[in-house]
Amino acid sequence: MEYFKYLLNPALMLIFLFFAVSVGYCILKYHKINKQMMILLNYLKKFKKNDLTFRFKEFDDGLTSNSYISNSWTEFRNTLVFDENVVLSNEKEDVVFENASQVVSGIQTTVDSAYFFNEEILITSKLNYKFVQVTPTLLTGMGPLFTFMHIAFAFANVDFTTNEATMMTISNLISNMQIAALCSVFAVGESLIFLMLERLLYNYKCKQPLSEIQDCFYKLFDSVTSEKFLIELLKTTKIQNNSLTNAMKSMPQKFQDALTKSLAAVMVPYLDNILFNLDKIKENNPNNFTQNAIDSVDDLFQQ
């Protein structure tokens, strides 16, 4: 009963109340963050890397509408590199599609996804984490504060004028010293308990889901540095320029060959028809054709 009277001391009750409020705040906030992270994690697990290119609009709409991650996703989306195809034709003049760069396959990112989805963005920014970090220090500091306050009150009421006053002073001094010691013990003990509870809750409710979310992003988007991507594009551009230069050099000869082939295909049957008709006319009217006319026609076709 005497110890219960000590527990009703305002200083001890204030220390316990601060401890209870701090623990309740952590439980409430970590539970809320865990709920949001599990919703995000379950959504990410519905998509695979192979079909993300075709379902990217659905993927983008889902993350954009999620207020918990929408800002980070918008910034991360600007770093994505999509698989761009160019339309080319092969030797048989068939239309083919080829990648603009060999390094880009599917959807890749030029910045590590952990830069946008980390503890600071997905966890600590969602609560007053500085308050959580300083709570053990505050609890520890409240112990010496109330301890010295009770010691000061005990010595402030010292009275040795009479025997009765002396006995009362000693009794009050001992009582206040006991409460002062309990203040330090309660404060330090509750500080250690809060520190352990907060770390356990943080790792279980927040850190584990965060690691799974980061793994999902790593599986969905391969990381490629912007420098490597630019070098690859430069190589591809040089190859295309070389192919274009070779094509330009061979174009006059190909044009001449094509023109000769076209003229031969069009003019030879026409001239053969003229020759055939002239032969018919000569056969029907041999007197109208002189030897000079025949020689002129032969020379024309010989040319």
C-alpha positions as CSV (number, residue, x, y, z in Angstrom):
1,M,0.0,0.0,0.0
2,E,2.9,2.3,0.8
3,Y,4.5,1.6,-2.6
4,F,1.1,2.3,-4.3
5,K,1.1,5.7,-2.6
6,Y,4.5,6.4,-4.1
7,L,3.2,5.5,-7.6
8,L,0.5,8.1,-7.3
9,N,3.2,10.8,-7.0
10,P,2.6,13.4,-9.7
11,A,6.2,13.2,-10.9
12,L,6.0,9.4,-11.4
13,M,2.6,9.6,-13.0
14,L,3.9,12.3,-15.4
15,I,6.8,10.1,-16.4
16,F,4.5,7.1,-16.9
17,L,2.0,9.2,-18.9
18,F,4.7,10.5,-21.2
19,F,6.0,6.9,-21.7
20,A,2.4,5.6,-22.5
21,V,1.7,8.5,-25.0
22,S,5.0,7.9,-26.8
23,V,4.5,4.2,-27.1
24,G,0.9,4.7,-28.2
25,Y,2.1,7.2,-30.9
26,C,4.6,4.7,-32.2
27,I,2.2,1.8,-32.3
28,L,-0.4,4.0,-34.1
29,K,1.9,5.5,-36.7
30,Y,3.8,2.3,-37.4
31,H,0.6,0.4,-37.9
32,K,-0.7,3.0,-40.3
33,I,2.6,3.0,-42.3
34,N,2.6,-0.8,-42.4
35,K,-0.9,-0.9,-43.7
36,Q,0.0,1.5,-46.6
37,M,3.2,-0.3,-47.4
38,M,1.4,-3.7,-47.5
39,I,-1.2,-2.2,-49.9
40,L,1.7,-1.0,-52.1
41,L,3.6,-4.3,-51.9
42,N,0.5,-6.3,-52.9
43,Y,0.0,-4.0,-55.9
44,L,3.6,-4.3,-57.0
45,K,3.4,-8.1,-56.8
46,K,0.6,-8.2,-59.4
47,F,3.0,-7.1,-62.2
48,K,5.9,-9.0,-63.8
49,K,8.9,-7.6,-65.6
50,N,8.0,-9.3,-68.9
51,D,4.5,-7.8,-69.2
52,L,5.2,-4.5,-67.6
53,T,5.8,-2.8,-71.0
54,F,2.2,-3.7,-72.1
55,R,0.6,-2.9,-68.7
56,F,2.6,0.2,-67.9
57,K,-0.4,2.5,-68.2
58,E,-2.3,0.4,-65.6
59,F,0.8,0.3,-63.4
60,D,1.3,4.1,-63.7
61,D,-2.3,4.9,-62.9
62,G,-2.3,2.7,-59.8
63,L,0.8,4.3,-58.3
64,T,-0.2,7.8,-59.3
65,S,-3.5,7.4,-57.6
66,N,-1.8,6.2,-54.4
67,S,-1.3,9.3,-52.3
68,Y,1.3,7.4,-50.1
69,I,3.8,7.1,-53.0
70,S,2.5,9.3,-55.8
71,N,5.1,12.0,-55.4
72,S,8.0,9.6,-55.3
73,W,6.7,7.6,-58.2
74,T,6.3,10.8,-60.4
75,E,10.0,11.6,-59.8
76,F,11.1,8.0,-60.4
77,R,9.0,7.8,-63.6
78,N,11.0,10.7,-65.1
79,T,14.2,8.5,-64.9
80,L,12.7,5.6,-66.9
81,V,14.0,4.6,-70.3
82,F,11.6,2.8,-72.6
83,D,12.4,0.3,-75.3
84,E,12.2,2.4,-78.5
85,N,12.0,0.7,-81.9
86,V,13.0,2.1,-85.3
87,V,11.4,1.0,-88.6
88,L,14.0,-0.4,-91.0
89,S,13.9,-2.5,-94.1
90,N,16.0,-5.6,-94.8
91,E,17.6,-6.7,-98.1
92,K,14.3,-8.2,-99.2
93,E,12.7,-4.8,-98.7
94,D,10.6,-6.2,-95.9
95,V,9.7,-3.9,-93.0
96,V,11.4,-4.9,-89.7
97,F,11.6,-3.3,-86.3
98,E,14.9,-3.0,-84.4
99,N,15.8,-1.5,-81.0
100,A,17.2,1.9,-81.1
101,S,19.8,0.8,-78.5
102,Q,21.0,-2.7,-77.6
103,V,21.4,-1.8,-73.9
104,V,17.7,-1.0,-73.5
105,S,15.4,-4.0,-73.2
106,G,11.9,-3.3,-71.8
107,I,11.8,-0.5,-69.2
108,Q,14.9,0.5,-67.4
109,T,15.9,3.3,-65.0
110,T,19.0,5.5,-65.1
111,V,18.8,6.1,-61.3
112,D,18.7,3.5,-58.5
113,S,15.1,3.0,-57.3
114,A,16.3,3.0,-53.7
115,Y,17.0,6.7,-54.2
116,F,13.3,7.4,-54.4
117,F,11.9,4.6,-52.3
118,N,13.9,4.5,-49.0
119,E,13.3,4.9,-45.3
120,E,13.3,8.6,-45.3
121,I,10.7,8.9,-48.0
122,L,8.4,6.0,-47.2
123,I,8.7,5.8,-43.4
124,T,10.3,8.6,-41.5
125,S,8.7,11.4,-43.5
126,K,5.2,9.9,-42.7
127,L,5.6,10.6,-38.9
128,N,7.3,12.9,-36.5
129,Y,10.4,10.7,-36.4
130,K,12.6,13.3,-34.6
131,F,10.2,13.1,-31.7
132,V,10.4,9.3,-31.7
133,Q,14.2,9.5,-31.7
134,V,14.4,12.0,-28.9
135,T,11.8,10.3,-26.7
136,P,14.4,8.0,-24.8
137,T,16.5,11.1,-24.2
138,L,13.5,13.0,-22.8
139,L,12.5,10.1,-20.6
140,T,16.1,9.8,-19.3
141,G,16.2,13.5,-18.7
142,M,13.0,13.6,-16.8
143,G,14.5,11.2,-14.2
144,P,17.2,13.5,-12.9
145,L,14.9,16.5,-13.3
146,F,12.3,15.2,-10.8
147,T,14.9,13.6,-8.7
148,F,16.6,16.9,-7.9
149,M,13.3,18.6,-7.6
150,H,12.3,16.2,-4.8
151,I,15.7,16.6,-3.2
152,A,15.3,20.3,-3.3
153,F,11.8,20.1,-1.8
154,A,13.1,17.8,0.9
155,F,15.9,20.1,2.0
156,A,13.6,23.2,1.7
157,N,11.5,22.0,4.5
158,V,14.3,21.1,6.9
159,D,13.4,22.1,10.5
160,F,15.6,21.1,13.5
161,T,14.2,23.5,16.0
162,T,12.4,20.9,18.1
163,N,12.6,17.1,18.5
164,E,9.2,16.6,16.9
165,A,10.2,18.9,14.0
166,T,13.5,17.1,13.6
167,M,11.7,13.7,13.5
168,M,9.2,15.0,10.9
169,T,12.0,16.5,8.8
170,I,13.9,13.3,8.8
171,S,10.7,11.3,7.8
172,N,9.9,13.7,5.0
173,L,13.5,13.7,3.8
174,I,13.6,9.9,3.6
175,S,10.2,9.9,1.8
176,N,11.3,12.5,-0.7
177,M,14.6,10.7,-1.3
178,Q,12.8,7.5,-2.0
179,I,10.5,9.2,-4.5
180,A,13.5,11.0,-6.0
181,A,15.3,7.6,-6.5
182,L,12.1,6.1,-8.0
183,C,11.9,8.9,-10.5
184,S,15.3,8.1,-11.9
185,V,14.7,4.4,-11.9
186,F,11.3,4.8,-13.6
187,A,12.6,7.2,-16.2
188,V,15.7,5.2,-17.2
189,G,13.7,1.9,-17.1
190,E,10.9,3.3,-19.3
191,S,13.5,4.8,-21.6
192,L,15.1,1.4,-22.2
193,I,11.7,-0.3,-22.6
194,F,10.6,2.3,-25.2
195,L,13.8,2.0,-27.1
196,M,13.4,-1.8,-27.4
197,L,9.7,-1.6,-28.3
198,E,10.3,1.1,-30.9
199,R,13.1,-0.8,-32.6
200,L,11.1,-4.0,-32.7
201,L,8.0,-2.3,-34.1
202,Y,10.1,-0.4,-36.6
203,N,11.8,-3.5,-37.9
204,Y,8.7,-5.6,-38.1
205,K,6.2,-3.1,-39.2
206,C,8.3,-0.9,-41.5
207,K,11.8,-2.1,-42.3
208,Q,10.7,-5.6,-43.6
209,P,8.0,-4.3,-45.9
210,L,10.3,-1.6,-47.2
211,S,12.9,-4.2,-48.2
212,E,10.3,-6.2,-50.0
213,I,9.1,-3.1,-51.9
214,Q,12.6,-2.2,-52.9
215,D,13.1,-5.8,-54.1
216,C,10.0,-5.5,-56.2
217,F,11.2,-2.4,-57.9
218,Y,14.6,-4.0,-58.6
219,K,12.8,-6.9,-60.2
220,L,10.6,-4.7,-62.4
221,F,13.1,-2.2,-63.5
222,D,16.7,-3.0,-64.5
223,S,19.2,-0.2,-63.6
224,V,21.4,1.3,-66.3
225,T,23.6,4.3,-65.8
226,S,22.9,7.3,-67.9
227,E,26.6,7.4,-69.1
228,K,26.4,3.8,-70.3
229,F,23.1,4.5,-72.0
230,L,24.5,7.6,-73.8
231,I,27.6,5.6,-74.9
232,E,25.4,2.9,-76.3
233,L,23.3,5.4,-78.2
234,L,26.5,6.9,-79.6
235,K,27.6,3.5,-80.8
236,T,24.3,2.9,-82.4
237,T,24.3,6.3,-84.1
238,K,27.8,5.7,-85.5
239,I,26.7,2.3,-86.9
240,Q,23.6,3.9,-88.5
241,N,25.7,6.7,-89.9
242,N,28.2,4.3,-91.4
243,S,25.4,2.3,-93.0
244,L,23.9,5.5,-94.4
245,T,27.2,6.6,-95.8
246,N,27.7,3.2,-97.5
247,A,24.2,3.4,-98.9
248,M,24.8,6.9,-100.3
249,K,28.1,5.8,-102.0
250,S,26.4,2.8,-103.7
251,M,23.3,4.7,-104.7
252,P,24.5,6.1,-108.1
253,Q,25.6,2.6,-109.3
254,K,22.4,1.1,-108.1
255,F,20.4,3.9,-109.8
256,Q,22.2,3.3,-113.1
257,D,21.7,-0.4,-112.9
258,A,18.0,0.0,-112.1
259,L,17.6,2.5,-114.9
260,T,19.3,0.3,-117.4
261,K,17.2,-2.6,-116.3
262,S,14.0,-0.6,-116.6
263,L,14.8,0.8,-120.0
264,A,15.7,-2.7,-121.3
265,A,12.5,-4.1,-119.9
266,V,10.4,-1.3,-121.6
267,M,12.2,-0.4,-124.8
268,V,13.4,-3.8,-126.1
269,P,9.9,-5.3,-126.6
270,Y,8.8,-2.0,-128.1
271,L,11.7,-1.9,-130.6
272,D,11.2,-5.6,-131.4
273,N,7.6,-4.9,-132.3
274,I,8.7,-2.1,-134.6
275,L,11.3,-4.3,-136.3
276,F,8.7,-7.0,-136.7
277,N,6.3,-4.6,-138.3
278,L,9.0,-3.3,-140.7
279,D,9.8,-6.8,-141.8
280,K,6.2,-7.4,-142.5
281,I,6.0,-4.2,-144.5
282,K,9.2,-5.1,-146.4
283,E,7.7,-8.5,-147.2
284,N,4.5,-7.0,-148.5
285,N,6.1,-4.1,-150.4
286,P,9.6,-5.1,-151.4
287,N,9.8,-2.5,-154.1
288,N,9.2,0.4,-151.7
289,F,12.3,-0.4,-149.6
290,T,15.7,0.4,-151.0
291,Q,18.9,-1.2,-149.8
292,N,19.9,2.1,-148.1
293,A,16.7,2.1,-146.0
294,I,17.3,-1.4,-144.9
295,D,20.9,-0.7,-144.0
296,S,19.7,2.4,-142.0
297,V,17.2,0.4,-140.0
298,D,19.8,-2.3,-139.3
299,D,22.3,0.2,-138.1
300,L,19.7,1.7,-135.8
301,F,19.1,-1.6,-134.1
302,Q,22.8,-2.5,-134.0
303,Q,23.4,0.7,-132.0
